[in-house]
Amino acid sequence: MEIKDSNNLQSMDLVRFFGISFAISWLLFLPRVLSDNNLVAFPPPILFVSNLATFGPFIAAFLLTVREGGLDGIKTFWKRGWNFNFDKKWLLIVFLIPTVASGLTILVANLLDVQIPWDLAPLPLSFAVPIFFVFFLTQALPEEYGWRGFALDKLQVRWNALTASLILGFLWGLWHLPLHFMSGTTQEIIPVYEFILKQMVGAIIYTWVYNNTNRNVFLVILLHAVWNVFGGLFPYWVTGQGRWVNFGVELGLAAIIVLVYGAKTLVRKTV
């Protein structure tokens, strides 16, 4: 009975978390969506508020943490994003993942004669470091406190690591839906189903890092920021062929992780 009640509580927390996250973010995205599609004209200050939409998962996670654990719970939760007590090899791995994924994508694209429009790269190399900090603070941090820091643990109570990753990846991708209707976003040129599939595959890799580092939130925040920077430097996602090559590469990496580490926990058992 206690296990069943615990599962029900976890499920309700998840429903509340995703409901609040989507409601806050989509409401804040709405002015940009309406303005960019010439439906309603908003003044610049209102449009600027849309930049805060990435904090939806962050706010949802903190509200529910306060509800459950009060101020002490919030302090503990906040510190998880700044926990540097992990095997430092994972710091290297976090930087290698986007590097390997991008490198293999470019290699396979060249082998298949798939053109990469380098002139359309949205991020000059000289901007990589400052933009990294912008991505870290305004995108990766507020999202990952919610996706991995809050939701993933509760999903893994009910499902194995692979299934939990796929569920989270689907909802993570769906959360980006308004960006597909906003000018100048990465998602604007990517079909919704393609983007969701990519997030589902990527979520497996994020879970692998998270589970193997004792649920370290800082590392998945870092991975998110680094991956976003690489997306700006290497514009293989600008074309349909380039996106599918990249998807195949990331799917291959995720499949190797599942085969080697197992779907149950994505953590290799030690004898």
Secondary structure, DSSP 8 states (H G I E B T S, - for coil): -HHHHHHHHHHHHHHHHHHHHHHHHHHHHHHHHHHHTTS----HHHHHHGGGGGGHHHHHHHHHHHHHHHHHHHHHHHHHTT---S-THHHHHHHHHHHHHHHHHHHHHHHTT----GGG-SS-GGGHHHHHHHHIIIIIHHHHHHIIIIIIHHHHHHS-HHHHHHHHHHHHHHHTGGGGGSTT-GGGGS-HHHHHHHHHHHHHHHHHHHHHTTS-HHHHHHHHHHHHHHHHH-GGGGSHHHHHHHHHHHHHHHHHHHHHH-TTTSS----
